[in-house]
Amino acid sequence: MAGHSKWANIKHRKAGQDAKRGKIFTKFIREIVVAAKAGGPAPEDNPRLRAVVDKALTANMKRDTIDKAIARGAGNADSDNYDEVSYEGYGAGGVAILVECMTDNRNRTVADVRHAFNKRGGNLGTDGSVAYLFSRKGQLVYAPSVDADAVLEAALEAGAEDVVNHDDGSVEVLTEFGDFMAVKEAMSAAGFVHEAADTVMLASLNIDLDAAGADALLGLVDMLEDLDDVQQVHTNAQISQAVLDQLS
């Protein structure tokens, strides 16, 4: 099955995220605290904590910082009482947008999210307006230089749900949410180095965007991701390499 370039989109997003590394570390700390509080401080017994610690280490967060965040979560400090909330809306071209947040003040968060949608030409929707389009999955992406047949064989043996070969030669491995870490570790053990690995909200229906639509959407996503309470932003947009080249 062929598809648009995940590789191109990941490189484009990563460039912007690298510029906001300090803010990303803050988001990791918040997620580690919440995960440790919900499931305990031992990553081997807490899959959610294990996954976020792995992401934080991959992003070069210091182990000491991670351990302090786990200790905060395990200590159940009142100051670390965050609610997990999601907001749904639409961006350019009718693209569905799902915004996952952790907040200690819902009124502040919804006001900030609504402002971002309004300022960047989007519309904040009601609960359930787009969430039905998304399913949480594990996602591993391998660069175009990878041996696609070897990745397919190893992924299926590791228990992956699907393997997608993209137009630019990159390969995307999809897993059930609960199988993500096991498949990721099996692929690494088999010698495959991923370009990106995360749990994502995968859309069942995607929308292609032209340069104008992509520029507007990426501006909205950037503004949302820059909010302190926003953890992740998911969309069902497809942006081709040709369109990204126009935006460069």
ROZAMI-579969 format. One line per 3 residues: number of its first residue (from 0); for each residue x, y, z of N, C-alpha, C. Coordinates in steps of 0.05 Angstrom, whole numbers. Example, Ala and Ser with C-alpha at 12.3 -4.5 7.8 and 13.67 -1.06 7.14 Angstrom:
BEGIN
0	264:-114:156:246:-90:156:264:-66:156; 257:-45:142:273:-21:143:258:1:157 $
END
This chain:
BEGIN
0	17:-24:0:0:0:0:18:25:0; 14:43:-19:30:67:-21:15:90:-9; 30:111:-2:18:134:10:36:158:8 $
3	27:180:19:42:205:19:67:202:37; 85:221:35:110:219:48:109:225:78; 110:205:95:112:209:123:139:221:130 $
6	160:212:116:187:222:120:189:252:117; 177:262:95:178:291:90:163:307:112; 140:297:120:125:311:141:139:310:168 $
9	152:288:174:166:285:200:190:304:200; 205:306:178:228:324:178:219:353:181; 197:360:168:187:387:170:178:394:199 $
12	164:376:212:155:380:239:178:381:258; 197:363:254:220:361:272:236:387:273; 239:400:250:254:424:248:242:445:266 $
15	215:447:266:202:466:283:203:459:313; 201:433:318:202:424:346:229:428:359; 251:424:343:277:428:354:281:456:364 $
18	268:475:351:270:503:359:256:509:385; 239:491:393:223:494:418:230:473:438; 255:464:438:263:441:455:257:446:484 $
21	262:470:495:257:475:523:228:471:530; 210:480:513:182:477:518:174:448:516; 186:433:498:180:405:495:188:390:520 $
24	211:397:531:220:384:556:200:389:578; 189:413:580:169:419:600:145:401:597; 137:397:572:114:379:567:120:350:575 $
27	144:342:569:152:315:577:151:312:607; 161:332:622:161:330:651:132:328:661; 114:344:650:86:343:659:74:315:653 $
30	80:304:630:69:278:623:81:256:641; 107:258:647:120:238:665:107:239:692; 103:263:703:90:266:729:63:253:730 $
33	46:259:709:19:248:708:20:217:705; 38:207:688:40:178:684:49:164:709; 68:176:723:78:163:748:56:163:769 $
36	41:185:771:20:187:790:-2:166:784; -9:163:759:-31:145:751:-24:116:753; 1:109:745:8:80:743:31:71:759 $
39	43:89:776:65:81:792:92:89:780; 113:91:797:139:102:788:157:82:774; 149:57:771:167:37:759:160:34:729 $
42	177:44:711:171:42:682:165:14:672; 179:-6:684:174:-34:675:146:-44:681; 133:-31:700:106:-39:708:85:-19:698 $
45	94:3:685:76:24:677:82:31:648; 68:18:629:73:23:600:72:52:591; 54:67:602:52:95:594:77:110:603 $
48	85:106:628:110:119:637:134:110:621; 135:85:616:157:74:601:160:87:573; 137:91:560:137:103:534:146:132:534 $
51	137:148:554:144:176:555:173:180:564; 183:162:582:211:163:589:228:158:565; 220:138:549:236:132:525:237:156:506 $
54	214:169:502:213:193:485:231:215:496; 230:219:522:247:240:535:276:234:532; 284:209:535:313:202:532:321:205:503 $
57	304:198:484:310:201:456:314:231:449; 299:248:463:302:277:458:325:289:474; 341:272:487:365:280:501:359:294:527 $
60	337:288:540:331:298:567:349:283:586; 360:297:606:378:285:625:362:265:643; 376:243:649:363:222:665:356:233:693 $
63	372:250:704:367:262:730:340:278:730; 336:292:708:311:308:706:287:290:704; 290:268:689:268:248:687:262:235:714 $
66	283:228:729:279:215:755:265:234:774; 272:259:773:259:279:791:230:282:785; 223:281:759:195:283:751:179:258:760 $
69	192:235:758:179:210:767:174:212:797; 194:222:812:191:224:841:168:244:848; 166:265:833:144:284:837:117:270:834 $
72	114:254:813:89:240:808:83:220:829; 104:205:838:100:185:858:93:197:885; 102:223:889:97:236:915:69:248:917 $
75	53:248:894:26:257:895:23:286:906; 41:303:898:39:331:907:14:345:896; 1:360:913:-23:374:904:-18:392:880 $
78	6:403:879:13:422:858:14:408:831; 15:382:831:17:367:806:-9:354:798; -31:364:807:-57:354:799:-66:365:773 $
81	-62:350:752:-69:359:725:-93:343:715; -111:356:701:-132:342:686:-124:338:658; -131:314:647:-126:309:618:-151:315:603 $
84	-150:334:584:-173:342:569:-165:344:539; -185:340:522:-181:342:493:-201:362:482; -192:376:461:-209:395:447:-208:388:417 $
87	-230:393:404:-233:384:376:-241:408:359; -232:408:334:-239:430:317:-231:425:288; -232:446:272:-226:444:244:-206:466:236 $
90	-189:460:217:-170:479:206:-175:483:176; -155:494:162:-158:499:134:-166:475:118; -184:479:99:-192:457:82:-209:436:96 $
93	-220:443:119:-237:424:134:-221:402:148; -195:406:152:-178:387:166:-187:384:195; -190:359:204:-197:354:232:-173:357:250 $
96	-177:369:273:-155:374:292:-164:365:319; -147:349:332:-152:339:359:-128:348:376; -135:363:398:-115:376:415:-115:363:442 $
99	-94:350:450:-92:336:476:-77:354:496; -89:359:519:-78:377:538:-76:365:566; -59:376:582:-57:371:611:-58:398:625 $
102	-77:402:643:-80:428:654:-89:428:683; -82:449:697:-92:453:725:-113:475:725; -120:484:701:-140:506:699:-155:503:672 $
105	-177:489:672:-191:484:647:-200:510:633; -209:529:649:-219:554:637:-196:568:622; -173:569:633:-150:581:619:-144:566:594 $
108	-143:540:596:-135:524:573:-154:526:549; -180:524:555:-199:526:533:-199:554:520; -194:574:537:-193:602:526:-168:604:507 $
111	-146:593:516:-121:595:499:-124:579:473; -137:555:475:-140:539:451:-160:552:432; -182:563:443:-201:577:426:-189:601:412 $
114	-172:616:426:-158:639:415:-141:631:391; -126:609:395:-109:599:373:-125:592:348; -147:577:352:-164:570:329:-174:595:315 $
117	-184:614:331:-196:638:319:-175:655:304; -151:658:316:-130:674:304:-119:662:279; -119:636:277:-106:622:254:-127:611:234 $
120	-151:621:236:-171:614:215:-184:587:219; -183:576:243:-196:550:248:-222:554:264; -235:533:271:-259:533:286:-258:512:308 $
123	-262:520:333:-263:501:355:-291:488:354; -291:461:354:-317:446:352:-326:436:379; -347:420:378:-358:408:402:-346:381:407 $
126	-349:371:432:-339:344:438:-351:323:420; -334:307:408:-343:286:390:-344:294:361; -339:319:355:-341:328:327:-321:316:309 $
129	-297:310:319:-276:298:301:-263:274:314; -267:270:341:-252:248:355:-258:221:342; -281:217:331:-288:191:320:-271:184:296 $
132	-257:203:284:-240:198:261:-213:187:269; -206:187:295:-179:180:304:-179:155:322; -158:139:319:-153:116:336:-124:117:346 $
135	-120:111:371:-93:112:381:-77:88:373; -54:93:360:-37:71:350:-8:77:357; 9:56:355:38:60:356:48:64:328 $
138	67:82:324:77:88:298:108:89:298; 120:74:280:149:75:276:154:82:247; 172:101:241:177:109:214:207:106:208 $
141	213:93:186:240:87:177:247:103:152; 271:112:150:280:129:128:280:115:102; 279:130:79:278:117:53:301:98:46 $
144	323:101:61:346:83:56:343:55:67; 321:50:81:317:24:94:310:3:74; 315:-22:80:307:-45:64:278:-51:71 $
147	260:-43:53:231:-44:59:222:-73:64; 232:-92:48:224:-120:51:233:-131:78; 257:-123:86:267:-133:112:251:-121:135 $
150	244:-95:133:227:-83:154:200:-97:156; 188:-102:133:162:-116:132:164:-143:147; 184:-158:140:187:-185:152:191:-183:183 $
153	209:-165:191:214:-162:220:190:-151:235; 176:-132:222:153:-119:236:130:-139:240; 125:-155:220:103:-175:223:110:-196:243 $
156	136:-204:244:145:-223:264:143:-212:292; 147:-185:294:146:-172:320:118:-167:330; 98:-171:312:70:-167:320:58:-141:312 $
159	70:-128:291:58:-103:282:31:-107:268; 15:-87:268:-12:-88:256:-11:-84:226; 6:-66:217:7:-59:189:34:-47:182 $
162	42:-49:157:66:-37:147:59:-22:121; 67:4:119:59:20:97:84:30:83; 87:25:57:109:35:41:100:61:28 $
165	115:83:33:107:109:23:121:115:-3; 111:135:-17:120:142:-44:150:149:-45; 160:160:-23:188:169:-23:207:147:-14 $
168	197:123:-8:213:101:0:214:96:30; 203:115:46:202:111:75:182:89:81; 185:77:104:167:55:112:156:62:140 $
171	130:58:142:115:64:167:105:38:179; 112:33:204:102:9:218:81:18:238; 58:6:237:36:12:255:31:-11:274 $
174	25:-4:299:19:-25:319:-6:-18:335; -18:-38:348:-38:-32:368:-25:-16:390; -40:1:403:-29:19:424:-13:3:445 $
177	-25:-19:454:-13:-35:476:12:-50:467; 16:-54:441:39:-69:431:62:-51:423; 59:-25:425:79:-6:414:107:-11:425 $
180	111:-12:451:138:-15:462:150:-41:455; 134:-63:455:145:-89:449:154:-90:420; 139:-79:401:146:-79:373:171:-61:369 $
183	171:-38:381:193:-19:379:219:-32:388; 219:-46:410:243:-59:421:251:-82:403; 232:-97:392:238:-119:374:251:-109:349 $
186	241:-87:338:253:-76:314:281:-66:319; 285:-53:342:312:-44:348:331:-67:352; 321:-89:365:338:-112:369:345:-126:342 $
189	327:-122:322:333:-133:295:351:-116:279; 359:-93:290:378:-76:276:367:-53:261; 341:-47:264:328:-26:249:327:0:266 $
192	338:21:255:338:47:270:316:65:259; 297:72:276:274:88:267:282:118:266; 268:132:248:271:161:247:252:174:267 $
195	229:162:271:210:172:291:195:149:303; 187:151:328:172:130:342:155:143:363; 129:138:362:112:151:382:84:137:380 $
198	68:143:401:40:135:399:25:159:388; 8:154:369:-6:176:355:-35:170:353; -50:191:347:-79:188:340:-80:187:310 $
201	-85:163:299:-84:159:270:-112:163:258; -113:179:237:-139:186:225:-148:164:205; -174:159:205:-185:140:186:-190:152:158 $
204	-191:179:157:-196:193:132:-178:217:131; -162:219:110:-142:240:107:-150:261:86; -141:285:89:-147:307:71:-121:319:60 $
207	-119:320:33:-96:332:20:-98:362:21; -76:376:26:-75:405:26:-57:416:5; -65:439:-7:-46:453:-24:-28:471:-7 $
210	-11:487:-20:8:503:-5:-5:523:14; -26:536:4:-40:556:21:-52:543:45; -66:520:41:-79:506:63:-58:495:82 $
213	-36:484:72:-15:473:89:-2:495:106; 2:518:94:15:540:108:-4:550:131; -29:552:126:-49:560:146:-51:539:168 $
216	-52:514:161:-54:493:181:-29:491:199; -6:492:186:19:490:202:22:513:221; 12:537:213:12:560:230:-5:555:255 $
219	-29:543:250:-47:537:273:-35:516:291; -24:495:279:-12:474:295:11:484:312; 28:501:300:50:513:314:41:529:338 $
222	20:545:334:9:562:355:-3:545:378; -17:524:370:-28:506:391:-5:492:406; 15:482:392:36:467:405:52:486:424 $
225	52:512:418:67:530:434:53:537:461; 28:528:464:14:533:489:24:514:510; 28:525:534:39:509:556:23:484:563 $
228	-4:486:561:-21:464:569:-25:443:547; -17:448:523:-21:429:501:2:409:500; -5:383:500:14:362:499:19:353:470 $
231	-2:347:455:0:338:428:-23:349:411; -17:353:386:-37:362:366:-37:341:344; -61:331:338:-64:311:316:-82:322:295 $
234	-76:316:270:-93:325:248:-96:302:228; -115:305:209:-118:285:188:-108:297:161; -90:316:163:-79:329:138:-58:311:125 $
237	-57:312:99:-36:300:83:-22:323:68; 4:325:72:19:346:59:42:333:43; 41:337:17:61:324:0:88:338:1 $
240	108:324:-9:135:335:-10:135:360:-27; 121:359:-50:120:382:-68:109:407:-54; 89:403:-38:77:425:-23:96:436:-2 $
243	110:418:12:129:426:32:152:441:19; 160:433:-5:181:447:-19:173:476:-25; 147:480:-31:138:507:-37:138:524:-12 $
246	136:512:11:135:527:36:163:532:47; 183:519:36:211:522:47:222:549:40 $
END
